[in-house]
Amino acid sequence: MKKQKLIGYLFILPSLTGVTIFFLFPLLFSLALSFTNWTGPSGQGTEFIGIQNFQRLIGDSVFYQAFGNNLLYLLHVPISVILGFIIAVFLNRSVYLKNLLRAVFFLPYLISPIAIGFVWMLLFNPSEGPINVLLMNLGVDNPPGWLASSSSSMYAIIIMSAWQIMGFNIIIYLAALQDVPRELEEAAKMDGAKRWQITKNVIFPYVSPITLFLLIIGIANAFKNFGLIQAVTGGGPANSTNILPLYVYQTAFRYYELGYASTIAIVLFLVIFSITLLQWFGQKKWVHY
């Protein structure tokens, strides 16, 4: 038994090493920095300041705005999951050019977020973009300003993000749908169930663990990804698209307040951890294994 345990530990040693080097050590280092006023390797006079950074965070209006923007930004996760499930169910049936459609839907997930951002900037152009031109042709007198307006910029980012990650959700759902027993669907048809009822009461409960997985990783990514927003708006206009990961980046590498940035990062970690726990304990009501 001791020999078997040793072999088991050797197998998981590479993963444990990676987690320790790239997660645990940075987490502990960031926690230590949150109690200092460190301004970077070239900074001088670094001091231990206790909980002053956390006190500053309580009165930071930009932090609250970024946190609210992040909560709104989370909308793209359920939108992409719902659309991904519907499209996957559609593609799982007999559809003309099924394989081509799968590749087309998955392609945006493989493209760089910066490239995607530049394309959507052209589409969302307030005056000459195809989207607003179409809206004006349909009779909309005052179409949204999208990325140029603080009232609509975050909704434009939500559309862009949902479009990008939807392909990943479709592929994952398609893989899960292959394992749904055909006998269940046939039995439901014999009982007189319609197609939408089979999808709702047979297929979705069977793939609910996959839905939980996609929600967890989607929300976690929403609290750590900022490349698309940085490339398109930089957090503007008027901080309307500034989210917590971007605020951490700006504080650390624009203002060189790495101690305060570490404080924001610790709070961000606690937010992600809390939401993940809520999802994990809430799964008992709707996830079926």
Steps between C-alpha positions, in 0.01 A plus 500: 500500500784740581658431161169562323451828688851609405432425134174693522674802649762488225225511237339810652834667583518700170150640556570580864822673400320712241222595743755593768719710270229670293214526753581450868826696504361799304190498722705511820737759352205718395348466847827616656523795258148614588632612840776716347532811285730329248533687170702243307856366483642848441295656778663609822382533854263204496328483838257276681182707529261245648141524382526847349454362148179325606377819665576689180309238302185558705490863389610440140215602268680365192520157666124494559435612143733230366333240721154603376623488140638152565163379628331640190770344282405159644184511286698374202556166679136380527425652158780303335408182690131517405571580136775236494259234626226593253738503201666175613164323519422631152837389358473159666208416273501438128610839367639582159875584513512407870879470522555832324261675735681354802829637372345841426355531850823386669731722295447823703623324814836438329548859384697748709276723716687804369419411139138438597489834676623692196243331273215579738620859534428539128162330535403718797610829340224745606473679164622264229494156663285233333300439819383861540449538126267198513317640803449836329369326189254317724369831632704551818561876513757500782695174498735431793846649507632158602870523587499880475230545765533430873137383513538228237871412492477212748210344309716508186777322692248241623390429142860463385597268786190282467563463127862401558452229765174360364691272261685335787170433679352352181787253459483391864122454481531305173740258668260460793199446275665194347455321834127571539325159472281487192266268690396790725409718204312218327308423821406867535380508138286191558343675800401791275766751603578774251851587388534803735371289791760232427771766491385653827417188703733236355802652329570800723489308832741244351755768404446714812845407644654644182293815547636537854854454368452767232348745748785455749781547250309776319448706814857440615629618162273804512676606818850460360490577126547858389693481171195570284394802707854634521538482123160650416421763764779495759228512766329811358309702425483643855594162652175351366680181386763490773484163678698369797777314308559809286502721810763273656710527184466878484583546867805275481653589164371849425516657846759257643309446823565128522411478868154646442459293182572188704226601742250527214621164365444332839145637515448382141615151598255495793216609271574221249535245780169605658307487172647158421391371843148634443484323166636177648252486787213623283549224245304252713175662390548469124803285414430129444781243509 
